[in-house]
Amino acid sequence: MTKILLVDDEPDIVEFLKYNLELNHFEVIVGYDGLQALTKLSENPDLIILDIMMPHLDGYEVYAKIRQHEKFREVPIIFLTAKSGETDEIKGLELGASDFVQKPISPKKLLARVNANLRKKPGDFQESSMKKLEVGPIVIDKEKYLVSINNQETIFPRKEFSLLFFLAQNPGRVYSRDELLKEVWGDGVFVVDRTIDVHIRKIREKLGEYAHMLETIKGVGYKFKSAE
């Protein structure tokens, strides 16, 4: 049975969401603050639903600590937020969050996003059997989920890795933001319009002197260039 770690400091919300998730045949592990979230990792959840505003450690701090564990680097993490606007979502996206659900929470919407993120496993973003790409000094290894630049390994969060791999395996082809969202995030996952731009910026920062290999086509989208 698929395990979900659900963490929120409001017991009523936890009980309500736990009930609806269990109705849909998920095993639900619960926590009520940031520290409990970290201790519950020992139960090996397949997906984590994490409130942002919590005592002891907020959701962003918990997220960062979770991703320090290699075992949990690819586990989907969905943030719950009571705040409106894009600020929280942009911050979470920059960290590498999988998705956002805003309070008050619709159980149907949450279930749709849970299912979409569970379906979108690493490697599902493309159909080819290609396991490794080498473009000049950049090596992208899908099996090990590693990127090496000039023989130096660089950690890319899940979505950044998926986006880089997808573009790099289709060099020269321009993709719109909508196309990239569909290919990498999949159907049924709803994120803000700036999602792709935020991830492209973070990828370029990690590529350093090779950032120019991700080219912006004004008014259209992005493409990956071959090494010169």
C-alpha positions in Angstrom: 0.0 0.0 0.0 1.3 3.5 -0.9 2.4 5.4 2.2 1.8 9.2 2.5 3.3 11.3 5.2 0.9 14.1 6.1 2.2 16.9 8.3 0.1 19.9 9.5 -0.1 21.7 12.9 -3.9 21.8 12.7 -5.3 18.5 14.0 -8.7 19.0 12.3 -7.1 19.4 8.9 -4.9 16.3 9.5 -7.9 14.2 10.5 -10.0 15.5 7.5 -7.3 14.8 5.0 -6.2 11.5 6.5 -9.8 10.2 6.4 -10.1 11.1 2.7 -6.8 9.7 1.7 -7.5 6.4 3.6 -10.9 6.2 1.7 -8.8 6.0 -1.4 -6.6 3.2 -0.1 -3.5 5.1 1.0 -1.7 4.4 4.2 -1.3 7.7 6.0 1.4 8.6 8.5 0.8 11.8 10.4 2.8 14.5 12.1 2.0 17.8 13.6 5.2 19.9 13.4 8.5 20.1 11.6 10.4 17.9 14.0 7.8 15.1 13.9 7.9 15.3 10.1 11.6 14.4 10.2 11.2 11.5 12.7 8.4 10.0 10.6 10.8 9.6 7.6 11.8 6.3 9.2 8.5 4.9 8.0 9.6 5.4 4.4 6.7 7.4 2.8 6.2 7.3 -0.9 4.9 10.9 -1.0 5.0 13.7 1.6 2.3 16.4 2.1 3.9 19.3 4.1 2.3 22.4 5.6 4.5 25.5 5.3 3.6 27.3 8.5 4.5 25.0 11.4 6.1 25.2 14.8 9.8 24.3 15.5 10.7 24.0 11.8 8.6 25.5 8.9 7.9 23.5 5.8 10.8 25.0 3.8 13.3 24.0 6.5 11.8 20.5 6.7 12.0 20.2 3.0 15.6 21.2 2.9 16.5 18.6 5.6 14.5 15.9 3.9 16.4 16.4 0.6 19.7 16.0 2.4 18.9 12.3 2.7 19.8 10.6 -0.6 17.0 8.1 0.0 14.3 10.8 -0.1 15.7 13.1 -2.8 13.2 11.9 -5.4 10.1 11.4 -3.1 7.4 13.9 -4.3 6.7 16.6 -1.8 3.5 18.6 -2.0 3.3 21.9 0.0 0.1 23.0 1.7 -0.2 26.8 2.1 -2.8 29.1 3.6 -1.3 32.1 1.9 -2.5 33.5 -1.4 -0.4 34.8 -4.2 2.7 33.4 -5.9 5.4 34.2 -3.4 5.2 31.0 -1.4 4.9 28.9 -4.6 7.9 30.5 -6.2 10.0 29.9 -3.1 8.9 26.3 -3.0 9.6 25.8 -6.7 13.0 27.2 -6.3 13.7 24.6 -3.6 12.4 21.9 -6.0 8.9 21.2 -4.6 6.7 18.9 -6.7 3.4 20.7 -6.3 1.3 23.1 -4.2 -2.2 22.9 -2.7 -3.8 26.0 -1.2 -6.1 26.0 1.8 -9.0 25.6 2.2 -8.3 22.2 0.7 -10.6 20.4 -1.7 -10.1 16.6 -1.1 -10.8 15.9 -4.7 -8.1 18.3 -5.8 -5.6 17.0 -3.3 -6.3 13.4 -4.4 -5.8 14.4 -8.1 -2.4 16.0 -7.3 -1.3 13.1 -5.1 -2.1 10.6 -7.9 -0.5 12.8 -10.6 2.7 13.1 -8.6 2.8 9.4 -7.8 2.4 8.6 -11.4 5.2 10.9 -12.4 8.2 8.9 -11.3 11.8 9.9 -12.3 12.3 8.9 -15.9 8.6 9.0 -16.9 9.2 12.4 -18.6 10.4 10.8 -21.8 9.8 7.5 -23.6 13.3 6.7 -25.0 15.5 4.1 -23.5 18.4 6.5 -23.3 20.1 6.3 -19.9 23.0 8.7 -20.3 23.5 11.9 -22.3 26.9 13.5 -22.9 27.0 17.0 -24.4 30.5 18.4 -24.3 31.5 18.7 -20.6 28.0 17.9 -19.4 27.1 14.3 -18.6 23.5 13.5 -17.5 23.0 10.1 -16.0 19.4 9.1 -15.7 20.1 5.8 -13.9 22.1 7.4 -11.2 20.2 10.7 -11.3 23.4 12.7 -11.5 24.7 15.5 -13.5 28.5 15.9 -14.0 30.0 19.2 -15.3 33.7 19.0 -16.1 33.8 15.8 -14.1 32.3 17.5 -11.0 29.0 16.1 -9.8 26.2 18.6 -9.3 23.0 17.9 -7.5 19.9 18.8 -9.4 16.4 18.6 -7.7 14.0 16.2 -9.3 12.2 18.6 -11.6 15.3 20.5 -12.6 16.9 17.2 -13.6 13.9 16.0 -15.5 13.7 19.3 -17.4 17.4 19.4 -18.2 17.3 15.8 -19.4 14.3 16.3 -21.6 15.7 19.4 -23.3 19.1 17.9 -23.7 17.9 14.8 -25.4 16.0 17.0 -28.0 18.8 19.5 -28.9 17.8 22.3 -31.2 14.1 21.8 -30.8 12.2 24.7 -29.3 9.5 23.9 -26.6 6.9 26.2 -25.3 6.3 26.5 -21.6 3.0 24.6 -21.9 4.8 21.8 -23.7 7.5 21.5 -21.1 4.9 21.6 -18.2 3.0 18.7 -19.9 6.2 16.7 -20.6 7.9 17.1 -17.3 5.1 17.8 -14.8 2.4 15.8 -16.5 -1.4 16.2 -16.8 -3.4 17.0 -13.6 -0.6 18.9 -11.8 -1.4 22.6 -11.6 1.5 25.1 -11.0 1.9 28.8 -11.6 2.8 30.2 -14.9 6.4 31.1 -13.9 7.2 27.5 -13.0 9.3 26.8 -16.1 11.1 30.2 -15.9 12.1 29.6 -12.3 13.5 26.1 -13.0 15.4 27.3 -16.1 17.0 30.0 -14.1 18.1 27.5 -11.4 19.4 25.1 -14.0 21.5 27.9 -15.6 22.9 28.8 -12.2 24.1 25.2 -11.8 25.5 25.0 -15.4 27.7 28.0 -14.7 29.8 28.8 -17.7 27.7 26.5 -19.8 24.4 28.3 -19.0 24.3 29.5 -22.6 23.5 26.0 -23.7 19.9 26.6 -22.5 18.7 29.2 -24.9 15.6 31.4 -24.6 13.6 31.9 -27.7 11.7 35.1 -27.0 8.0 34.8 -27.1 8.2 31.0 -27.8 10.0 29.0 -25.2 13.4 27.3 -24.6 15.8 24.9 -26.4 19.0 23.1 -25.6 22.0 23.8 -27.8 24.8 21.4 -28.6 28.2 22.2 -27.2 30.2 24.5 -29.5 
